[in-house]
Every structure is written in C-alpha cells, then in structure tokens.
C-alpha cells in the first residue's frame, strides 16, 4: 500500500475544500488499478463526494447549519460557540471515502469531486491521508 499526507489550510470559517486535484495526482503517481482511500484523521472534519462550484457546496454547508446549529445546546462545549456540532458532523459526513482507480485515474462521475468538509473554525490546518491499494 502506498500512502501520503496532504495538508489543507481550511481557515477560520466553515468550508468545503476541493481536494480532487490532490487525489488525482496521487492516484496517477501510484498508477494502475485499485482503490484510493481518503481519510481525514480529525474528530471534526469529513470527506464528501459531491458536485462543487455549482452551489452544492454552499447547499451542503446550509444543510449542516440547519441540522447542527452553532449554538449552546452541545454538551461538548469548548472552543468557539457551537463547537460540539463539529464533533457530531463526522457521523453525517464521514471522515473517509473509498474511490475506484482505473489505469491511474479516479473513476469519478462527470460532476463528482472529492471535498474536505470542515465546520471547525478553531482548527485552521488539516491533514488528509491518501492511501492507494492496488487491485
């Protein structure tokens, strides 16, 4: 298995970050057929496969705000207001994804992208582990 870590600066506001290019580069360097496993080793971030740039990323953040409001209801209550919601989010947007790779290329659908989803405004720096398992 080949593996690498990509660092992503997420900043201080909740965001959806496109990491498709990093995933594509790693899959191409690994070459061949297999599975690319994308994993975020953080308790407050997730990985989503969705269309980006057409408003879907903003829609996802809006849906997460509706489901997980940044208020004082959360028992996990350190950091910024509503920080506990960031710890619940990975149950809805999991911290991993497995993607098929064919001839060194991600086998994504036409409009699919790989995104890091981060609601935690207290942690501006993230890591994403990419692992390639040959078929």
C-alpha positions in Angstrom: 0.0 0.0 0.0 1.2 3.5 -0.8 0.3 6.4 1.4 0.9 10.1 1.7 -0.4 13.0 3.7 -1.8 16.2 2.1 -2.0 19.4 4.3 -5.0 21.7 3.8 -5.3 25.2 5.2 -9.1 25.5 5.9 -9.0 28.9 7.5 -11.3 30.2 10.2 -14.7 29.8 8.6 -16.6 26.6 7.9 -15.9 25.5 4.4 -15.9 22.8 1.8 -12.5 22.4 0.2 -11.9 20.7 -3.2 -9.2 18.1 -2.8 -9.9 16.3 -6.1 -6.6 17.5 -7.8 -4.5 16.2 -4.9 -6.4 12.8 -5.1 -5.9 12.7 -8.9 -2.2 13.4 -8.6 -1.7 10.7 -6.0 -3.7 8.2 -8.0 -1.7 8.9 -11.1 1.6 8.6 -9.3 0.5 5.2 -7.9 -0.6 4.1 -11.3 -2.6 1.1 -12.3 -6.0 -0.1 -10.9 -7.0 -0.2 -7.3 -8.7 1.8 -4.6 -7.9 5.2 -3.3 -8.8 5.6 0.4 -9.2 9.2 1.5 -9.1 9.7 5.3 -9.2 12.8 7.5 -7.6 12.0 10.9 -9.6 14.6 12.7 -12.6 14.3 15.0 -14.3 17.4 13.5 -13.9 17.0 9.7 -15.3 14.8 6.9 -14.9 13.8 3.3 -17.8 14.2 0.8 -18.2 13.2 -2.8 -20.4 15.8 -4.5 -20.6 18.4 -7.3 -18.7 21.5 -6.4 -18.8 25.0 -7.9 -22.4 24.9 -8.8 -23.7 25.9 -5.3 -23.9 22.4 -3.9 -21.0 23.1 -1.6 -22.9 26.1 -0.2 -26.1 24.0 0.0 -24.2 21.3 2.0 -23.0 23.9 4.5 -26.5 25.3 4.8 -27.9 21.9 5.4 -25.3 21.2 8.1 -26.1 24.5 9.7 -29.8 23.5 9.8 -29.1 20.1 11.2 -26.2 21.1 13.5 -26.8 24.7 14.7 -23.8 26.6 16.1 -25.5 27.3 19.5 -25.1 26.4 23.1 -27.1 23.1 23.0 -23.9 20.9 22.7 -22.5 19.1 25.7 -19.1 19.1 24.1 -18.6 22.8 24.8 -15.0 24.0 24.5 -13.7 26.4 21.8 -16.0 28.5 19.8 -19.7 28.7 20.3 -21.4 25.5 19.0 -18.0 23.7 18.7 -19.7 20.4 19.8 -21.6 20.3 16.4 -18.2 19.8 14.7 -17.7 16.6 16.7 -21.2 15.3 15.6 -20.7 16.2 11.9 -18.5 13.2 11.1 -21.5 10.9 11.8 -23.2 12.6 8.9 -20.2 13.4 6.7 -17.8 10.5 7.4 -14.1 11.1 7.7 -13.3 8.7 4.8 -14.2 7.7 1.3 -13.0 4.9 -1.0 -12.7 5.7 -4.7 -12.1 3.3 -7.6 -9.0 4.0 -9.7 -8.7 2.6 -13.2 -5.4 3.0 -15.1 -4.2 5.6 -12.6 -7.3 7.7 -12.9 -10.1 8.3 -10.4 -13.3 6.7 -11.7 -15.5 9.6 -10.6 -18.7 10.6 -12.3 -18.9 13.6 -14.6 -19.8 16.1 -11.9 -18.3 14.4 -8.8 -15.5 16.0 -6.8 -13.7 15.0 -3.6 -14.1 17.5 -0.8 -12.9 18.1 2.7 -15.8 19.3 4.8 -14.7 21.4 7.9 -17.1 23.1 10.3 -14.4 23.6 13.0 -13.4 27.3 12.9 -10.9 26.6 15.8 -8.6 24.4 13.7 -7.4 26.1 10.5 -4.9 23.4 9.5 -6.0 19.9 8.4 -4.3 16.7 7.1 -5.8 14.3 4.6 -4.2 10.8 4.3 -4.4 9.3 0.8 -3.7 5.6 0.6 -3.7 3.5 -2.6 -4.4 -0.2 -2.5 -3.5 -2.0 -5.8 -6.2 -4.2 -7.3 
